[in-house]
Amino acid sequence: MAMLHPGSSLLALFLLFPMGAGCCAAEETLSCIYEARETQKNPTPERQEFQPRGGCATLQRDGSLTVHPDHLNELYFRDGLAAIFMSAGWYYVTPAGRTAPVLDYDNGPDYFAEGLARTRRSGKVGFIDRTLAEWISPAWDFAFPFDDGVALVCQGCRSHPTDDGEHFELRGGVWGYIDRKGMAVVPVRFEREQLPLPPVED
């Protein structure tokens, strides 16, 4: 998927587009950063520096995003998806214009693990499939990617900076594991240090 050029950083992007506190009170037209599709003028889009593009999308009151047609036409799609970054965070986009917000991961949009990526809505985390349909509705304060059919989730956990000031770690809350249906295979009620491993399928 589209990722930031190695010479770029989210810090620089945040300076361009300060992150808001949440969804907009009214419709808002936003600038975006994205990788453009391959054309004669741009034969190597993978190497293109991300550039801010004014007025590329509208964030609706309900948090949904509409990419304007001229910008949708310019997006570079890999495996049926493109990625754009704006003040509201990262979004995946389909060629038909369907969008879904996703978590930030390593200076880019969240990756698909076992066919699912993490999405956010109303401050909660859930999962989407590659069509950008919600596979598991957002219900947790944080969730890790799926691994061997289960995902580690937490409620009441909070992000805190590490001693080096460059990273964050999750502390507190209760923890458990869910399966791909969103059902708890280890109840979400344990402190992380006491969390048992999920059952192993035969």
Residue pairs with C-beta under 8 A, 6 or more apart in sequence:
1 78
1 79
1 81
1 83
1 92
1 108
1 109
1 111
2 34
2 35
2 76
2 78
2 82
2 83
2 108
2 109
3 83
3 106
3 107
3 108
4 10
4 13
4 50
4 107
4 108
5 47
5 48
5 49
5 50
7 49
8 49
8 50
8 107
9 107
10 104
10 107
13 33
13 50
13 85
16 31
16 33
16 52
17 30
17 31
17 33
17 52
17 85
17 86
17 87
18 87
19 87
19 89
20 87
20 88
22 123
23 59
23 61
23 62
23 63
23 88
24 59
24 60
24 61
25 61
26 61
27 58
27 59
27 60
27 61
28 58
28 59
29 55
29 57
29 58
29 59
30 55
30 56
30 57
30 58
30 59
30 86
30 87
30 88
31 52
31 53
31 54
31 55
31 56
31 86
31 87
32 52
32 53
32 56
32 57
32 67
32 71
32 84
32 85
32 86
33 50
33 51
33 52
33 53
33 84
33 85
33 86
34 50
34 53
34 56
34 71
34 74
34 75
34 76
34 82
34 83
34 84
34 85
35 45
35 46
35 48
35 50
35 75
35 76
35 82
35 83
36 42
36 45
36 48
36 74
36 75
36 76
37 45
37 73
37 74
37 75
37 76
37 77
38 44
38 45
38 76
42 48
45 76
50 85
53 71
53 74
55 68
56 67
56 68
56 71
56 84
56 86
57 65
57 66
57 67
57 68
57 71
57 84
57 86
57 91
57 99
58 65
58 66
58 68
59 65
59 86
59 88
60 66
63 101
63 121
63 122
64 99
65 88
65 91
65 99
65 101
66 97
66 99
67 75
67 84
67 93
67 97
67 99
69 97
72 93
72 95
72 97
75 82
75 84
75 93
76 82
77 95
79 130
80 94
80 95
80 130
81 92
81 93
81 94
81 130
81 132
82 92
82 93
83 90
83 91
83 92
83 93
83 108
83 109
84 90
84 91
84 93
85 91
85 109
88 101
89 101
89 102
89 103
89 104
89 120
90 101
90 102
90 103
90 104
90 108
90 109
90 110
91 99
91 100
91 101
91 102
91 109
92 99
92 100
92 102
92 109
92 117
92 128
92 132
93 99
94 131
94 132
98 131
98 132
99 132
100 119
100 128
100 132
100 134
101 119
101 120
101 121
102 109
102 110
102 117
102 118
102 119
102 120
102 128
103 109
103 110
103 117
103 118
103 119
103 120
103 125
104 110
105 111
109 117
110 117
110 118
110 145
111 117
111 145
112 130
113 145
113 146
113 147
114 145
114 146
114 147
114 149
114 180
115 129
115 130
116 127
116 128
116 129
116 135
116 136
116 145
116 146
116 180
117 127
117 128
117 145
118 125
118 126
118 127
118 128
118 143
118 145
119 125
119 126
119 127
119 128
119 134
119 138
120 126
120 138
121 137
121 138
122 138
123 141
124 138
124 139
124 140
124 141
125 138
125 139
125 140
125 141
125 142
125 143
125 153
126 134
126 135
126 136
126 137
126 138
126 139
126 140
126 143
126 182
127 134
127 135
127 136
127 143
127 146
127 151
127 182
128 134
128 135
129 135
135 180
136 178
136 180
136 181
136 182
137 182
139 182
140 153
140 154
140 155
140 188
141 154
141 155
141 156
141 157
141 158
141 173
142 153
142 154
142 157
142 159
142 170
143 151
143 152
143 153
143 154
143 178
144 151
144 152
144 153
145 151
146 180
149 179
149 180
149 201
150 177
150 178
150 179
150 185
150 198
151 177
151 178
152 175
152 176
152 177
153 175
153 176
153 177
153 178
153 188
154 170
154 173
154 174
154 175
154 176
154 188
154 192
155 173
155 174
155 188
156 172
156 173
156 174
157 170
157 171
157 172
157 173
157 175
157 192
158 170
158 171
158 172
158 173
159 168
159 169
159 170
160 168
160 169
160 170
160 171
161 167
161 168
162 168
162 169
170 192
173 192
174 188
174 189
174 190
174 191
175 188
175 190
175 191
175 192
175 195
176 184
176 185
176 186
176 187
176 188
176 189
176 190
176 195
177 184
177 185
177 186
177 198
178 184
178 185
178 188
179 185
185 198
185 199
186 195
186 196
186 197
186 198
186 199
190 196
